Amino acid sequence: MTAYPSDAPASQALLDRALAVTPGGVNSPVRAFRAVGGTPRFMVSGQGPYLTDADGREYVDLVCSWGPMILGHSHPAVLEAVQQAATRGFSFGTPSENEVALAEEIVARVEPVEQVRLVSSGTEATMSAIRLARGFTGRSLIVKFAGCYHGHVDSLLAQAGSGVATFALPDSAGVPKEMAAETIVLPYNDIPALEEVFAERGADIAAVITEASPGNMGVVPPLPGFTAALRRVTAEHGALLISDEVMTGFRCSRAGWFGLEGDAGYAAGAPDLFTFGKVMGGGFPAAAFGGRADVMAMLAPTGPVYQAGTLSGNPVATAAGLATLQHCTDDVYTRLGEVSDALTTGVGEALDAAGVPHVIQRAGSMFSVFFRDGAVTDYDTARAQDVPAFAAFFHSMLDQGVHLPPSAFESWFVSASHDDAAVDRVLAALPTAASAAAAA
Ligand code: PMP
């Protein structure tokens, strides 16, 4: 297809305005093209697999709002549900039926989840799950894994993935050292390190939190036996296991990563708590945490762990989430798999042909491309990649009308609306982008 010019005057004009009133011109750091350079595109509309920017250029979207848009942009059934809900009112500050229906849908899909509490972001979900785990166990230490991102919760920002990885920050300024000291960071996929830390401090550890299958350092699925070890070791020491499925939930399968790895993966039993977001909000601010009923009973108003939200269970957001999940049928997951198969094959062939070292890793339909040789199993191996080659590849794809995540440390996301025409547009752009990566 015809290449777009690399400059984007209308987006640049908006960025200039934004820079005057917003730090870095963006409301979430990875949206700024800091890691890849250039002008972030200001989008004005989305339809199915396409986004259109302020310069009127159309892109095949492989970010999908960082996960939520699993059915594609402006899906007619979700739009209808949102319009109808908005007609009835925007926010009641009382319970309403859609909240119940959305909770029922989640509980029905993810077998170990008995109860959920709705919140408005993945960050809120993980923050609340951690407070709950601490309240339930009466302990304070939390174990997390380097390269996993769980939102911008103070105690979870140490060696975090996503934007923290993109900008190569060890952690965040502004987190009190006392709070950072409550978090133990371990290498991902390292069972001996986990066993060692529990042998030393097991009686003080409230919970292990892990991305069910990490996607925030690129896609790094658990090695066989790792998930089972997490369950076994936490159970032995009376700590809770929190599986963060904000990214994988309802995307890797109808029951998320749990639906793929399931009982076999967890071996000694399911995680105690889960966190969800992204897909379950259908592009609106809705997220959740949930799990064992006896643990959830510790939450106010039934228990002593406080947690609340003015907009929690918002009627418009829950309508969007419910309609999205109701349309996430088996056919949708089949199509997501087909699109990912086609794209990963195409990317692999193009990079091979151009002689660019790479490894492509997958978790269901989530995948990412590491510009390096050899499998990535943890944050150290994820970081050892050719970021300039990625940046060259990214810009070539963008100029050819393909919108990729602007970071080498993020998953690519597809939707069920990615039809053959959209896939073919991506495939057609790959050889030129691969040559650009080779020349970087
Ligand atoms: N957990 C995971 C695994 C995530 O991927 C994210 C966001 N990318 C979050 C938590 C935080 O969610 P939010 O951005 O909605 O706060």
Boltz pocket constraint, residues with backbone or C-beta under 6 A from the ligand:
constraints:
  - pocket:
      binder: B
      contacts: [[A, 66], [A, 120], [A, 121], [A, 122], [A, 123], [A, 124], [A, 126], [A, 149], [A, 150], [A, 151], [A, 152], [A, 162], [A, 211], [A, 216], [A, 244], [A, 245], [A, 246], [A, 247], [A, 277], [A, 278], [A, 287]]
      max_distance: 6.0
